[in-house]
Amino acid sequence: MIDRFEAYYSIRREVKDIDTSERRVEIIRLLCRRRKETVKNIAMEFGVTERTIRRDIEVLCISYPIYTK
């Protein structure tokens, strides 16, 4: 049986290998499921920097209603 730690890191490895456009789509999906999430957590999940996630959100805000604090 796979524990939560192994499951998290196996998913993280898969997510880490996606390109920019795929990551942005996944960010939208993630934010639809988890309405309140931090940039830090998203960055860790995708294996990128917080600045990368902020840039992705800036681009996504052009087409999607994303509200940040």
VEXVOTOR-439348 format. One record per residue: residue number from 1; residue in three letters; x, y, z of N, C-alpha, C in turn. Coordinates in Angstrom, 2 decimals. Layout:
N
<i = NUM	aa = ALA	nc1 = X	nc2 = Y	nc3 = Z	cac1 = X	cac2 = Y	cac3 = Z	cc1 = X	cc2 = Y	cc3 = Z>;
...
END
This chain:
69
<i = 1	aa = MET	nc1 = 0.84	nc2 = -1.19	nc3 = 0.00	cac1 = 0.00	cac2 = 0.00	cac3 = 0.00	cc1 = 0.89	cc2 = 1.25	cc3 = 0.00>;
<i = 2	aa = ILE	nc1 = 0.56	nc2 = 2.22	nc3 = -0.83	cac1 = 1.32	cac2 = 3.46	cac3 = -0.94	cc1 = 0.82	cc2 = 4.43	cc3 = 0.12>;
<i = 3	aa = ASP	nc1 = 1.75	nc2 = 4.97	nc3 = 0.90	cac1 = 1.33	cac2 = 5.96	cac3 = 1.88	cc1 = 1.19	cc2 = 7.33	cc3 = 1.23>;
<i = 4	aa = ARG	nc1 = 0.63	nc2 = 8.28	nc3 = 1.98	cac1 = 0.38	cac2 = 9.62	cac3 = 1.43	cc1 = 1.66	cc2 = 10.31	cc3 = 0.98>;
<i = 5	aa = PHE	nc1 = 2.74	nc2 = 10.12	nc3 = 1.69	cac1 = 4.02	cac2 = 10.74	cac3 = 1.34	cc1 = 4.49	cc2 = 10.28	cc3 = -0.04>;
<i = 6	aa = GLU	nc1 = 4.45	nc2 = 8.97	nc3 = -0.29	cac1 = 4.85	cac2 = 8.44	cac3 = -1.59	cc1 = 3.92	cc2 = 8.92	cc3 = -2.69>;
<i = 7	aa = ALA	nc1 = 2.63	nc2 = 8.93	nc3 = -2.42	cac1 = 1.66	cac2 = 9.38	cac3 = -3.42	cc1 = 1.89	cc2 = 10.83	cc3 = -3.79>;
<i = 8	aa = TYR	nc1 = 2.12	nc2 = 11.69	nc3 = -2.79	cac1 = 2.36	cac2 = 13.11	cac3 = -3.04	cc1 = 3.58	cc2 = 13.30	cc3 = -3.93>;
<i = 9	aa = TYR	nc1 = 4.68	nc2 = 12.63	nc3 = -3.61	cac1 = 5.90	cac2 = 12.83	cac3 = -4.38	cc1 = 5.85	cc2 = 12.19	cc3 = -5.75>;
<i = 10	aa = SER	nc1 = 5.08	nc2 = 11.12	nc3 = -5.92	cac1 = 4.96	cac2 = 10.54	cac3 = -7.27	cc1 = 4.13	cc2 = 11.47	cc3 = -8.15>;
<i = 11	aa = ILE	nc1 = 3.09	nc2 = 12.09	nc3 = -7.60	cac1 = 2.29	cac2 = 13.07	cac3 = -8.35	cc1 = 3.15	cc2 = 14.29	cc3 = -8.66>;
<i = 12	aa = ARG	nc1 = 3.91	nc2 = 14.74	nc3 = -7.68	cac1 = 4.76	cac2 = 15.93	cac3 = -7.86	cc1 = 5.77	cc2 = 15.71	cc3 = -8.98>;
<i = 13	aa = ARG	nc1 = 6.36	nc2 = 14.51	nc3 = -9.06	cac1 = 7.32	cac2 = 14.23	cac3 = -10.13	cc1 = 6.65	cc2 = 14.31	cc3 = -11.49>;
<i = 14	aa = GLU	nc1 = 5.41	nc2 = 13.80	nc3 = -11.60	cac1 = 4.68	cac2 = 13.85	cac3 = -12.86	cc1 = 4.37	cc2 = 15.29	cc3 = -13.24>;
<i = 15	aa = VAL	nc1 = 3.92	nc2 = 16.10	nc3 = -12.31	cac1 = 3.55	cac2 = 17.49	cac3 = -12.56	cc1 = 4.78	cc2 = 18.31	cc3 = -12.94>;
<i = 16	aa = LYS	nc1 = 5.92	nc2 = 17.97	nc3 = -12.37	cac1 = 7.14	cac2 = 18.74	cac3 = -12.59	cc1 = 7.60	cc2 = 18.71	cc3 = -14.06>;
<i = 17	aa = ASP	nc1 = 7.22	nc2 = 17.67	nc3 = -14.79	cac1 = 7.69	cac2 = 17.49	cac3 = -16.16	cc1 = 6.76	cc2 = 18.09	cc3 = -17.23>;
<i = 18	aa = ILE	nc1 = 5.82	nc2 = 18.95	nc3 = -16.84	cac1 = 4.92	cac2 = 19.52	cac3 = -17.83	cc1 = 5.42	cc2 = 20.88	cc3 = -18.30>;
<i = 19	aa = ASP	nc1 = 4.95	nc2 = 21.31	nc3 = -19.48	cac1 = 5.39	cac2 = 22.61	cac3 = -20.00	cc1 = 4.52	cc2 = 23.74	cc3 = -19.45>;
<i = 20	aa = THR	nc1 = 4.86	nc2 = 24.95	nc3 = -19.83	cac1 = 4.22	cac2 = 26.15	cac3 = -19.27	cc1 = 2.71	cc2 = 26.16	cc3 = -19.49>;
<i = 21	aa = SER	nc1 = 2.25	nc2 = 25.90	nc3 = -20.70	cac1 = 0.81	cac2 = 25.96	cac3 = -20.97	cc1 = 0.06	cc2 = 24.88	cc3 = -20.20>;
<i = 22	aa = GLU	nc1 = 0.63	nc2 = 23.69	nc3 = -20.11	cac1 = -0.01	cac2 = 22.62	cac3 = -19.34	cc1 = -0.05	cc2 = 22.98	cc3 = -17.86>;
<i = 23	aa = ARG	nc1 = 1.03	nc2 = 23.57	nc3 = -17.35	cac1 = 1.06	cac2 = 23.98	cac3 = -15.94	cc1 = -0.03	cc2 = 25.02	cc3 = -15.66>;
<i = 24	aa = ARG	nc1 = -0.21	nc2 = 25.95	nc3 = -16.56	cac1 = -1.24	cac2 = 26.99	cac3 = -16.36	cc1 = -2.64	cc2 = 26.39	cc3 = -16.34>;
<i = 25	aa = VAL	nc1 = -2.89	nc2 = 25.43	nc3 = -17.20	cac1 = -4.19	cac2 = 24.74	cac3 = -17.18	cc1 = -4.37	cc2 = 24.01	cc3 = -15.85>;
<i = 26	aa = GLU	nc1 = -3.32	nc2 = 23.37	nc3 = -15.39	cac1 = -3.39	cac2 = 22.66	cac3 = -14.11	cc1 = -3.57	cc2 = 23.63	cc3 = -12.94>;
<i = 27	aa = ILE	nc1 = -2.99	nc2 = 24.81	nc3 = -13.03	cac1 = -3.20	cac2 = 25.82	cac3 = -11.98	cc1 = -4.67	cc2 = 26.22	cc3 = -11.91>;
<i = 28	aa = ILE	nc1 = -5.29	nc2 = 26.43	nc3 = -13.06	cac1 = -6.72	cac2 = 26.76	cac3 = -13.09	cc1 = -7.53	cc2 = 25.64	cc3 = -12.45>;
<i = 29	aa = ARG	nc1 = -7.24	nc2 = 24.40	nc3 = -12.82	cac1 = -7.96	cac2 = 23.26	cac3 = -12.24	cc1 = -7.76	cc2 = 23.19	cc3 = -10.73>;
<i = 30	aa = LEU	nc1 = -6.53	nc2 = 23.40	nc3 = -10.30	cac1 = -6.22	cac2 = 23.37	cac3 = -8.88	cc1 = -7.00	cc2 = 24.45	cc3 = -8.13>;
<i = 31	aa = LEU	nc1 = -7.04	nc2 = 25.67	nc3 = -8.69	cac1 = -7.74	cac2 = 26.77	cac3 = -8.02	cc1 = -9.25	cc2 = 26.57	cc3 = -8.03>;
<i = 32	aa = CYS	nc1 = -9.76	nc2 = 25.84	nc3 = -8.98	cac1 = -11.20	cac2 = 25.52	cac3 = -8.97	cc1 = -11.53	cc2 = 24.54	cc3 = -7.84>;
<i = 33	aa = ARG	nc1 = -10.61	nc2 = 23.63	nc3 = -7.58	cac1 = -10.82	cac2 = 22.66	cac3 = -6.50	cc1 = -10.54	cc2 = 23.27	cc3 = -5.13>;
<i = 34	aa = ARG	nc1 = -9.46	nc2 = 24.04	nc3 = -5.05	cac1 = -9.04	cac2 = 24.65	cac3 = -3.78	cc1 = -9.14	cc2 = 26.15	cc3 = -3.95>;
<i = 35	aa = ARG	nc1 = -10.22	nc2 = 26.72	nc3 = -3.50	cac1 = -10.49	cac2 = 28.15	cac3 = -3.72	cc1 = -9.46	cc2 = 29.06	cc3 = -3.09>;
<i = 36	aa = LYS	nc1 = -8.91	nc2 = 28.67	nc3 = -1.97	cac1 = -7.91	cac2 = 29.49	cac3 = -1.29	cc1 = -6.62	cc2 = 28.69	cc3 = -1.21>;
<i = 37	aa = GLU	nc1 = -5.62	nc2 = 29.15	nc3 = -1.89	cac1 = -4.33	cac2 = 28.46	cac3 = -1.90	cc1 = -3.22	cc2 = 29.49	cc3 = -1.97>;
<i = 38	aa = THR	nc1 = -2.08	nc2 = 29.17	nc3 = -1.38	cac1 = -0.96	cac2 = 30.11	cac3 = -1.40	cc1 = -0.06	cc2 = 29.86	cc3 = -2.59>;
<i = 39	aa = VAL	nc1 = 0.61	nc2 = 30.91	nc3 = -3.02	cac1 = 1.57	cac2 = 30.80	cac3 = -4.12	cc1 = 2.68	cc2 = 29.82	cc3 = -3.73>;
<i = 40	aa = LYS	nc1 = 3.08	nc2 = 29.88	nc3 = -2.49	cac1 = 4.14	cac2 = 29.00	cac3 = -2.00	cc1 = 3.77	cc2 = 27.52	cc3 = -2.15>;
<i = 41	aa = ASN	nc1 = 2.56	nc2 = 27.18	nc3 = -1.75	cac1 = 2.10	cac2 = 25.79	cac3 = -1.87	cc1 = 1.99	cc2 = 25.35	cc3 = -3.33>;
<i = 42	aa = ILE	nc1 = 1.47	nc2 = 26.21	nc3 = -4.16	cac1 = 1.35	cac2 = 25.87	cac3 = -5.59	cc1 = 2.73	cc2 = 25.68	cc3 = -6.19>;
<i = 43	aa = ALA	nc1 = 3.66	nc2 = 26.56	nc3 = -5.88	cac1 = 5.02	cac2 = 26.45	cac3 = -6.40	cc1 = 5.67	cc2 = 25.14	cc3 = -5.97>;
<i = 44	aa = MET	nc1 = 5.50	nc2 = 24.77	nc3 = -4.71	cac1 = 6.06	cac2 = 23.50	cac3 = -4.24	cc1 = 5.44	cc2 = 22.32	cc3 = -4.96>;
<i = 45	aa = GLU	nc1 = 4.15	nc2 = 22.38	nc3 = -5.17	cac1 = 3.45	cac2 = 21.28	cac3 = -5.83	cc1 = 3.92	cc2 = 21.09	cc3 = -7.28>;
<i = 46	aa = PHE	nc1 = 4.18	nc2 = 22.20	nc3 = -7.97	cac1 = 4.60	cac2 = 22.12	cac3 = -9.37	cc1 = 6.12	cc2 = 22.09	cc3 = -9.54>;
<i = 47	aa = GLY	nc1 = 6.84	nc2 = 22.26	nc3 = -8.46	cac1 = 8.29	cac2 = 22.20	cac3 = -8.53	cc1 = 8.92	cc2 = 23.37	cc3 = -9.26>;
<i = 48	aa = VAL	nc1 = 8.30	nc2 = 24.56	nc3 = -9.10	cac1 = 8.81	cac2 = 25.78	cac3 = -9.73	cc1 = 8.93	cc2 = 26.86	cc3 = -8.65>;
<i = 49	aa = THR	nc1 = 9.44	nc2 = 28.02	nc3 = -9.02	cac1 = 9.58	cac2 = 29.11	cac3 = -8.05	cc1 = 8.25	cc2 = 29.82	cc3 = -7.85>;
<i = 50	aa = GLU	nc1 = 8.17	nc2 = 30.54	nc3 = -6.75	cac1 = 6.99	cac2 = 31.35	cac3 = -6.48	cc1 = 6.81	cc2 = 32.41	cc3 = -7.56>;
<i = 51	aa = ARG	nc1 = 7.92	nc2 = 32.97	nc3 = -8.04	cac1 = 7.85	cac2 = 33.99	cac3 = -9.10	cc1 = 7.23	cc2 = 33.41	cc3 = -10.38>;
<i = 52	aa = THR	nc1 = 7.55	nc2 = 32.17	nc3 = -10.69	cac1 = 6.97	cac2 = 31.52	cac3 = -11.87	cc1 = 5.46	cc2 = 31.41	cc3 = -11.73>;
<i = 53	aa = ILE	nc1 = 4.99	nc2 = 31.02	nc3 = -10.55	cac1 = 3.55	cac2 = 30.91	cac3 = -10.32	cc1 = 2.89	cc2 = 32.29	cc3 = -10.41>;
<i = 54	aa = ARG	nc1 = 3.54	nc2 = 33.30	nc3 = -9.86	cac1 = 2.98	cac2 = 34.67	cac3 = -9.96	cc1 = 2.86	cc2 = 35.11	cc3 = -11.42>;
<i = 55	aa = ARG	nc1 = 3.88	nc2 = 34.82	nc3 = -12.22	cac1 = 3.80	cac2 = 35.16	cac3 = -13.66	cc1 = 2.68	cc2 = 34.39	cc3 = -14.34>;
<i = 56	aa = ASP	nc1 = 2.56	nc2 = 33.10	nc3 = -14.01	cac1 = 1.48	cac2 = 32.30	cac3 = -14.60	cc1 = 0.12	cc2 = 32.90	cc3 = -14.24>;
<i = 57	aa = ILE	nc1 = -0.05	nc2 = 33.29	nc3 = -13.00	cac1 = -1.32	cac2 = 33.87	cac3 = -12.56	cc1 = -1.58	cc2 = 35.20	cc3 = -13.25>;
<i = 58	aa = GLU	nc1 = -0.55	nc2 = 36.01	nc3 = -13.44	cac1 = -0.72	cac2 = 37.28	cac3 = -14.18	cc1 = -1.23	cc2 = 37.01	cc3 = -15.59>;
<i = 59	aa = VAL	nc1 = -0.67	nc2 = 36.02	nc3 = -16.25	cac1 = -1.11	cac2 = 35.68	cac3 = -17.61	cc1 = -2.53	cc2 = 35.12	cc3 = -17.58>;
<i = 60	aa = LEU	nc1 = -2.82	nc2 = 34.25	nc3 = -16.63	cac1 = -4.14	cac2 = 33.65	cac3 = -16.54	cc1 = -5.23	cc2 = 34.67	cc3 = -16.23>;
<i = 61	aa = CYS	nc1 = -4.88	nc2 = 35.72	nc3 = -15.49	cac1 = -5.85	cac2 = 36.77	cac3 = -15.13	cc1 = -6.42	cc2 = 37.49	cc3 = -16.36>;
<i = 62	aa = ILE	nc1 = -5.70	nc2 = 37.44	nc3 = -17.45	cac1 = -6.19	cac2 = 38.08	cac3 = -18.67	cc1 = -7.45	cc2 = 37.37	cc3 = -19.19>;
<i = 63	aa = SER	nc1 = -7.48	nc2 = 36.05	nc3 = -19.03	cac1 = -8.60	cac2 = 35.26	cac3 = -19.57	cc1 = -9.56	cc2 = 34.70	cc3 = -18.54>;
<i = 64	aa = TYR	nc1 = -9.11	nc2 = 34.60	nc3 = -17.30	cac1 = -9.92	cac2 = 33.98	cac3 = -16.25	cc1 = -10.05	cc2 = 34.94	cc3 = -15.06>;
<i = 65	aa = PRO	nc1 = -11.19	nc2 = 34.90	nc3 = -14.39	cac1 = -11.38	cac2 = 35.77	cac3 = -13.22	cc1 = -10.69	cc2 = 35.18	cc3 = -11.99>;
<i = 66	aa = ILE	nc1 = -9.43	nc2 = 35.52	nc3 = -11.79	cac1 = -8.68	cac2 = 35.05	cac3 = -10.63	cc1 = -8.47	cc2 = 36.24	cc3 = -9.71>;
<i = 67	aa = TYR	nc1 = -8.88	nc2 = 36.07	nc3 = -8.47	cac1 = -8.74	cac2 = 37.15	cac3 = -7.50	cc1 = -7.69	cc2 = 36.77	cc3 = -6.48>;
<i = 68	aa = THR	nc1 = -6.77	nc2 = 37.69	nc3 = -6.23	cac1 = -5.69	cac2 = 37.42	cac3 = -5.29	cc1 = -5.68	cc2 = 38.47	cc3 = -4.18>;
<i = 69	aa = LYS	nc1 = -4.99	nc2 = 38.15	nc3 = -3.12	cac1 = -4.82	cac2 = 39.11	cac3 = -2.02	cc1 = -3.40	cc2 = 39.60	cc3 = -2.02>;
END
